[in-house]
Amino acid sequence: MDYRSRKAAFSLISWLLTAALFSAFTIYTSQGYGLIGGSFIAGAFFMVSFLGRQSLFRRVDDALYRAAFSRGATKLLSQFT
């Protein structure tokens, strides 16, 4: 598996997990707070969960990039260009 495939796979998995977590949390919390309260809680959790996903994705992507371009011919080529 190359860098692009790993990045795409991790992106897909992280989006699916974040969406599932957001959906489950929203359904669970909306039951006791009504429409307005549930909307505010869902909005706040949306920001937290998806910004957290983006931050985690950037860190993992940096690690994947360093791992992919730190060995062999790709390291030599990346240093040359």
Secondary structure, DSSP 4 states (H G I P E B T S, - for coil): --HHHHHHHHHHHHHHHHHHHHHHHHHHHHHHHHHHHHHHHHHHHHHHHHHHHHHHHHHHHHHHHHHHTSSHHHHHHHHH-
